[in-house]
Amino acid sequence: MRQIKINSETGSELITTQNVKDYVRIDTSADDTLIGQMIVQARIWCENYISRDIVAKNRTYYLDKTNGIFDLPFAPVASISSLSIDGTSADYTILGLDNETIELDGGAAEKVSVTYVTTGLDNGLIKQAMLQLISTYYDNRADFKTGTIVSEVPTNVKAVLASYKSMFV
């Protein structure tokens, strides 16, 4: 079984409350707390959709077993703090464009854990997708709206994020 744990967030949000207020044309501070929560909600949704960290994080990844080569989820990877096999430090080689692929020097192994830091992504397209998603959240605060067709996530948000999407299996 593979598991991943977020130890801490080391980065900050790409979008500010003021960015959202300018985008959605809100002139009051009455909803600032709600908007702040929506920023986090939209960012987490986008991170899960593209399988990459938008805000940099310190993570630990656990694997029951591996053939000796595996990918770290939510790359790009800034650094690897530790890698152990059954509690003992192990040697490895970092591969991949985003430093996301690990090759263990000893080959196949069991009970592997890797603690690493991701860099996060800061891009205008990601910011735009998040603003569109937050705008939708703000305008549709209920599960439904009488007399309209409601979709789960705006199609244009998925289209904007499609080029960043990483399939992690």
Beta strands, then each sheet from edge to edge (+ up, - down):
strand 1: 2-9
strand 2: 57-66
strand 3: 69-71
strand 4: 77-85
strand 5: 88-89
strand 6: 92-95
strand 7: 101-104
strand 8: 109-118
sheet 1: 1+ 2- 8+ 4- 5+
sheet 2: 3+ 7- 6+
end
